[in-house]
């Protein structure tokens, strides 16, 4: 009887790397909460330029949501040992992540061409800094996706441990939700 209780208690423990990831996610949430709060406070002080986000940001939002879906399906495929499907889905997720980054770059070029610059009005600076920091987090996610991608296509796979993939997927879903929050925030404050 004691052995069963011990095993159940051990299963409830969180993996140390997953715990570290959640700590990192909490700190990123705090950073963006602080930045968006500062945005609101500064906006209420006046001297604020309002702008319209380019349509490409709607496209980029669709791309990152789609990439989150393919990531989820990829994790499920990995866990069921459907390796060809997993390889296809992780490849699509990587391509969608890169397409998100490219569409964001195009959107910021359009803003810049429209006179919205990082060294302009504080509203413009906030937009570039907040979205730029998000894009840096996306770049980190793409690097992690590249690692997962190359591991998926290596020939010698001896252990099918999903922990690293689950951590990557959690982070990817997080940056997806974070972008949706930021996008809605910017739309509401146009």
C-alpha positions as CSV (number, residue, x, y, z in Angstrom):
1,X,0.0,0.0,0.0
2,X,2.8,2.4,0.9
3,X,4.5,1.8,-2.5
4,X,1.4,2.9,-4.4
5,X,1.1,6.1,-2.4
6,X,4.8,6.8,-3.0
7,X,4.5,6.3,-6.7
8,X,1.4,8.6,-6.9
9,X,3.2,11.3,-5.0
10,X,6.2,11.1,-7.3
11,X,4.0,11.4,-10.4
12,X,2.6,14.7,-9.1
13,X,6.0,16.4,-9.0
14,X,6.8,18.7,-11.9
15,X,9.8,18.1,-14.0
16,X,12.6,20.6,-13.0
17,X,13.0,21.8,-16.6
18,X,9.2,22.4,-16.9
19,X,9.3,24.2,-13.6
20,X,12.1,26.5,-14.8
21,X,10.1,27.1,-18.0
22,X,7.0,28.2,-15.9
23,X,9.2,30.5,-13.8
24,X,10.6,32.1,-17.1
25,X,7.0,32.4,-18.4
26,X,5.9,34.1,-15.2
27,X,8.8,36.6,-15.5
28,X,8.0,37.3,-19.1
29,X,4.3,37.9,-18.2
30,X,5.4,40.4,-15.5
31,X,7.7,42.2,-18.0
32,X,4.9,42.6,-20.6
33,X,2.3,43.5,-17.9
34,X,4.7,46.2,-16.7
35,X,5.2,47.5,-20.3
36,X,1.5,47.5,-21.2
37,X,0.7,49.2,-17.9
38,X,3.4,51.9,-18.6
39,X,1.8,52.3,-22.0
40,X,-1.6,53.0,-20.5
41,X,-0.2,55.4,-17.9
42,X,1.8,57.3,-20.5
43,X,-1.1,57.4,-22.8
44,X,-3.3,59.2,-20.2
45,X,-0.7,62.0,-19.9
46,X,-1.5,63.3,-23.4
47,X,0.8,64.0,-26.3
48,X,-0.1,60.7,-27.8
49,X,-0.2,59.8,-31.5
50,X,-2.8,57.3,-32.5
51,X,-2.1,55.0,-35.5
52,X,-3.8,52.1,-37.3
53,X,-2.0,48.7,-37.4
54,X,-1.4,47.4,-40.9
55,X,-3.6,44.5,-42.1
56,X,-0.5,42.3,-42.2
57,X,-0.7,42.1,-38.4
58,X,-4.1,40.2,-38.8
59,X,-2.3,37.8,-41.2
60,X,0.5,37.3,-38.7
61,X,-1.9,36.6,-35.9
62,X,-3.6,33.9,-38.0
63,X,-0.2,32.4,-38.8
64,X,0.9,32.2,-35.2
65,X,-2.5,30.7,-34.1
66,X,-2.2,28.1,-36.9
67,X,1.4,27.3,-35.8
68,X,0.1,26.7,-32.3
69,X,-2.4,24.2,-33.6
70,X,0.2,22.4,-35.7
71,X,2.5,22.3,-32.6
72,X,-0.2,20.7,-30.5
73,X,-0.9,18.1,-33.2
74,X,2.8,17.5,-33.5
75,X,3.2,16.7,-29.8
76,X,0.2,14.3,-30.1
77,X,1.8,12.6,-33.1
78,X,5.1,12.3,-31.3
79,X,3.5,10.7,-28.2
80,X,1.6,8.2,-30.4
81,X,4.9,7.4,-32.2
82,X,3.6,8.6,-35.6
83,X,7.0,9.9,-36.6
84,X,6.3,10.8,-40.2
85,X,3.3,12.9,-39.1
86,X,5.3,14.5,-36.3
87,X,8.1,15.4,-38.8
88,X,5.6,17.0,-41.1
89,X,3.8,18.9,-38.4
90,X,7.0,20.2,-36.7
91,X,8.2,21.3,-40.2
92,X,4.9,23.2,-40.8
93,X,5.1,24.8,-37.3
94,X,8.7,26.0,-38.0
95,X,7.6,27.4,-41.4
96,X,4.6,29.2,-39.8
97,X,6.8,30.6,-37.1
98,X,9.2,32.0,-39.7
99,X,6.3,33.3,-41.7
100,X,5.0,35.1,-38.6
101,X,8.4,36.8,-38.0
102,X,8.5,37.8,-41.7
103,X,5.0,39.2,-41.6
104,X,5.8,41.1,-38.5
105,X,8.8,42.6,-40.1
106,X,6.7,43.6,-43.2
107,X,4.1,45.2,-40.8
108,X,6.8,47.3,-39.1
109,X,8.2,48.4,-42.4
110,X,4.7,49.5,-43.4
111,X,4.4,51.4,-40.1
112,X,7.8,53.0,-40.6
113,X,6.9,54.0,-44.2
114,X,3.7,55.6,-42.7
115,X,5.8,57.8,-40.4
116,X,5.6,55.7,-37.3
117,X,9.1,55.5,-35.9
118,X,10.7,54.1,-32.8
119,X,12.3,57.5,-32.0
120,X,9.0,59.4,-32.6
121,X,6.2,60.0,-30.3
122,X,6.1,57.8,-27.1
123,X,3.2,55.9,-28.4
124,X,5.3,54.8,-31.4
125,X,8.3,54.0,-29.2
126,X,6.1,51.8,-27.0
127,X,4.7,49.9,-30.0
128,X,8.1,49.2,-31.4
129,X,9.6,48.2,-28.0
130,X,6.8,46.0,-26.9
131,X,6.3,44.2,-30.2
132,X,10.0,44.0,-30.7
133,X,10.5,42.3,-27.4
134,X,7.8,39.8,-28.4
135,X,9.6,39.2,-31.7
136,X,12.8,38.5,-29.8
137,X,10.9,35.9,-27.8
138,X,9.5,34.4,-31.1
139,X,13.1,34.3,-32.4
140,X,14.1,32.3,-29.3
141,X,11.1,30.0,-30.0
142,X,12.2,29.5,-33.6
143,X,15.7,28.6,-32.5
144,X,14.2,26.0,-30.1
145,X,11.9,24.8,-33.0
146,X,15.0,24.4,-35.2
147,X,16.6,22.2,-32.6
148,X,13.4,20.1,-32.4
149,X,13.3,20.0,-36.2
150,X,16.9,18.7,-36.5
151,X,16.3,16.2,-33.8
152,X,13.2,14.9,-35.5
153,X,15.1,14.3,-38.7
154,X,18.2,12.6,-37.2
155,X,18.5,8.9,-38.0
156,X,19.5,7.6,-34.6
157,X,16.6,7.9,-32.1
158,X,17.0,5.7,-29.1
159,X,14.7,7.3,-26.6
160,X,11.3,8.8,-27.2
161,X,11.1,11.2,-24.3
162,X,8.5,14.0,-24.9
163,X,9.7,16.3,-22.0
164,X,11.8,18.6,-24.2
165,X,9.1,18.7,-26.9
166,X,6.4,19.5,-24.2
167,X,8.5,22.3,-22.9
168,X,9.0,23.7,-26.4
169,X,5.3,23.4,-27.1
170,X,4.4,25.1,-23.8
171,X,6.7,28.0,-24.7
172,X,5.3,28.2,-28.2
173,X,1.7,28.3,-27.1
174,X,2.7,31.0,-24.5
175,X,4.2,33.3,-27.2
176,X,1.1,32.7,-29.3
177,X,-1.2,33.8,-26.4
178,X,1.1,36.6,-25.6
179,X,0.9,38.0,-29.2
180,X,-2.9,37.7,-29.1
181,X,-2.9,39.7,-25.9
182,X,-0.6,42.3,-27.4
183,X,-2.5,42.5,-30.6
184,X,-5.8,43.0,-28.9
185,X,-4.2,45.6,-26.6
186,X,-2.8,47.6,-29.5
187,X,-6.1,47.4,-31.3
188,X,-8.0,48.6,-28.3
189,X,-5.6,51.6,-27.9
190,X,-5.5,52.8,-31.5
